[in-house]
Structure formats: C-alpha cells, structure tokens
Amino acid sequence: MRLLTTTILAAAALPAYAADRELTVFDWAGFEEPSIFQAYVDKHGDSPTYAFYGDDDEAFQKVASGFKADVIHPCSQMVGKYRDAGLIEPWDTSRIPNFEQIEERFLDSEVFRDDQGVWFIPTDWGATAIAYNTETVPAEDVASLGVFTNPKYQGRTSLPDSSDDVWALAYLATGVTDWSEVTDEQFQAAAAWLREAHANVAAYWADPSEQAQLMASGAVDVAWSWNDGVVYLQADNYPVGFQREPAEGSSTFFCGYVNVKDGPGSEDKAYDFINAWLEPSAAKALLDTIGYGHTSAAAMATIVDEPAVAEGLAEIDAPVLAQTPNDPELRQRQLAEFEKIKAGF
C-alpha cells in the first residue's frame, strides 16, 4: 500500500490537465471544480492549469525543489514555512475587492499579515472527524476516538497520510486541545497513541477520493476524515456518518492561497482567480462539491440555512483542536516521528 501511495503522490505534481497556460495552480485534488471560481472561467473562457498534491509537506518540498506554479493552496500551519523559505510574496489587497469580507479570525496571525503585507488569502475551512459506516459500526463505538485503537477494528481503519491531521487526532485522543504549546511528555504520549492506532490501519489515504474508495469498497469501516470524503461517499449513497462530537473532540482547519514569488504565469490572472474565489456565489459551489465552509462572511451568509452546513460545519458540543500555525520545530519533529510510525518503528 505504501508503494501505491508513493506512486500516487509522485504523479500528483504533474498537471491534471492543461487549460489556461497563463496560470498554474498547485492545489489539493477536488478544488479544480470550475463552479468554485466561475467568475474566472467566465472572464477567461477556461480554468487555470492545475497540478495536484496530497499533503502540505509534500507540496512544499516540490516547490522548494523547483516546481513552478503561480499560486499554491496551503493550510494555515504551512504559510510560515513558505515565507521562511522566501518562496512567496505578499498579495496586493487593493486588487482584491472582497478581501474585507474575510472573517477576521482567519487572519489573526502575524504569519498571515504583518507590516510587510498580507501573505495569505484564507478561502476555505473544514473539520476533521470520524467517518464511519453506519451499518457496520455502532454509534457507541464512535463516541470516543478510542475507536481507532479498538482491537475490534484491527485492519478496518484508515488515517490520512498527513502529519498535521494525524497529530491533531493523537493530541486530542491524549487530552491535548491546543498544539501551540506542547510539552515533551504530551508529544511522547501522542506518539505512543499513534503507534497503537497504527496497528489498526489498513491504509493511509493520500486524498479524500482514495479515502472514500477505501470505505466504499468495504476495505475499511472507520476513517479520520475531512468533509470532502464524506461528501463523496454521500454522493454514492454510502451509509456514512460523520462523528464530530466524540468525547475527546475533533479538529478544524482552514486553508487559502499564497502568491508564488516569480511565478511563471500572469499575475493579473492570479488576482482574477482569487477574486473569483471570494465571490459570495463560490460558497454554494464549495459546499456542494467538497463540503467546506467559506472564509468570507458575505459568502457564508448565502448558505447559512443549507443542511450540509448543519451537518459538517456547525459549532459542536465537544473539544476542538484548531489546526492553526504552530511551532515549526514541533511540526518537523511530528513529521519525522510520523514517518517512523508508518514504517513500523
């Protein structure tokens, strides 16, 4: 399975399709849906050219190694890494009319905005929680994150091949809801829990489509999932539940776009792309196709009454670990330890 995953990721840096060659977007699979940035398509007659990745750290390594793109779609905790490496430049928010509609909570960090400018345009947010087969997994089994270490589900679980997401899970499972300050004792407890959970893992999924396929095929019954994996399963009429309120809690994340320094394409089209994303109409397309929320207050106002919002994005009565920027040294330590765990050490 690791060989298969490696193959998938190696292919992911290649353009999925060449469309508008004057703008290359390096993105997560699924976000190429034209309805999300319809205003761009309406103006230019085509979508940008897309290349895909399955993990934030993998994307960074490819760009740092010379892969050329114009905009990249990292989640919040990766922005500082791009900045520190000198790979991105600030956005000119005077060219982004709907910038003021972005909710302040998504910009509340000097990593994103400082006296040098705005380095990150947050666009989308979601949750990571327990996806499960409601016909084979009793509700009481997913009332706790212990389902991932329960011997009953040995060889029946799937976790993301993403260091940030698995560590968020492990911290929650061991009683940590804030990863901005993690002690060595807390790190070691989370690592021990991850090793225990690893024994139940049938496969680490590289992207939500793979996760959905693993569940739809019957290979696994329980997964640590983003919203989009659940949306894909619902579209296939799979009996999926999304438990965001286990006793220990679940996590949230938000992502957005950074402007690559010396990108090969059109800077004007990069701004057209961001402006299309920030149109209020983008929220409905984002929710319907991927299940995510929008960072714009005006956009979210257009979908506030949608059932999917209540199901996957509403406030919950359980602890929440927010996957916001954390210590880069801790992230690197987590990444190295996760690789050991996957290798069986």
Secondary structure, DSSP 8 states (H G I E B T S, - for coil): -HHHHHHHHHHHTSEEE--EEEEEEEEETTTT-GGGGHHHHHHHSS-EEEEEES-HHHHHHHHHTT---SEE--BGGGHHHHHHTT-EE-B-GGG-GGGGGB-GGGS-STTTEETTEE--EEEEEEEEEEEEETTTS-GGGGSSGGGGT-GGGTT-EEEES-HHHHHHHHHHHTT---TTS--HHHHHHHHHHHHHHHTTEEEEESSHHHHHHHHHTTS-SEEEEEHHHHHHHHHTT--EEEE---TT-EEEEEEEEEEETT-SS-HHHHHHHHHHHTSTTHHHHHHHHH--EESBHHHHHTTTT-HHHHHHTS--SS-EEE-----HHHHHHHHHHHHHHHTT-
